[in-house]
Amino acid sequence: MLIFIEYKSAKGMNGKSVIDLFNRYRVIDYIDDYYEALHTTGFNEK
């Protein structure tokens, strides 16, 4: 998942920490529920 890799790099976290954080806040569930809408808006680099 690109969001996982991007978040991990941006925050300097290890994979387990990101998974734990994403699970705690149900990020994966949100992405799963709204994937199509998120996918069509693309990735906005700053």
The 8 nearest C-alpha neighbors of each residue, nearest first, counted from 0:
[[1, 3, 2, 4, 5, 27, 30, 6],
 [0, 2, 4, 3, 5, 6, 42, 7],
 [1, 3, 5, 4, 0, 6, 7, 42],
 [4, 2, 6, 1, 0, 5, 7, 17],
 [5, 3, 7, 1, 6, 2, 8, 0],
 [4, 6, 2, 8, 7, 3, 1, 9],
 [7, 5, 9, 3, 8, 4, 2, 10],
 [8, 6, 12, 4, 10, 5, 9, 11],
 [9, 7, 11, 5, 6, 10, 4, 12],
 [10, 8, 6, 7, 11, 5, 12, 4],
 [9, 11, 12, 7, 8, 6, 5, 13],
 [12, 10, 8, 7, 9, 13, 6, 14],
 [13, 11, 7, 10, 16, 17, 14, 8],
 [12, 14, 16, 15, 7, 17, 11, 8],
 [13, 15, 17, 16, 18, 12, 7, 3],
 [14, 16, 18, 17, 13, 19, 12, 20],
 [17, 15, 19, 14, 18, 13, 20, 12],
 [16, 18, 20, 14, 19, 15, 21, 7],
 [19, 17, 21, 15, 20, 16, 22, 14],
 [20, 18, 16, 22, 17, 21, 23, 15],
 [19, 21, 23, 17, 22, 18, 16, 24],
 [20, 22, 26, 18, 24, 23, 19, 25],
 [23, 21, 25, 19, 20, 24, 18, 26],
 [24, 22, 20, 21, 25, 19, 26, 18],
 [23, 25, 21, 22, 26, 20, 27, 19],
 [26, 24, 22, 28, 27, 23, 21, 29],
 [27, 25, 21, 29, 28, 24, 30, 22],
 [26, 28, 30, 29, 25, 31, 21, 22],
 [29, 27, 31, 25, 26, 30, 32, 22],
 [30, 28, 26, 32, 31, 27, 33, 25],
 [31, 29, 34, 27, 33, 32, 28, 26],
 [30, 32, 28, 34, 29, 33, 27, 26],
 [33, 31, 29, 30, 34, 28, 35, 27],
 [34, 32, 30, 36, 35, 31, 29, 37],
 [35, 33, 37, 30, 31, 36, 38, 32],
 [34, 36, 38, 37, 33, 39, 32, 31],
 [37, 35, 39, 38, 33, 34, 40, 41],
 [38, 36, 34, 40, 35, 39, 33, 41],
 [37, 39, 35, 36, 41, 40, 34, 42],
 [38, 40, 36, 41, 37, 35, 34, 42],
 [41, 39, 37, 38, 36, 42, 43, 35],
 [42, 40, 38, 39, 43, 37, 36, 44],
 [41, 43, 44, 40, 38, 37, 2, 39],
 [42, 44, 45, 41, 40, 37, 2, 38],
 [45, 43, 42, 41, 5, 9, 2, 6],
 [44, 43, 42, 9, 5, 41, 6, 8]]
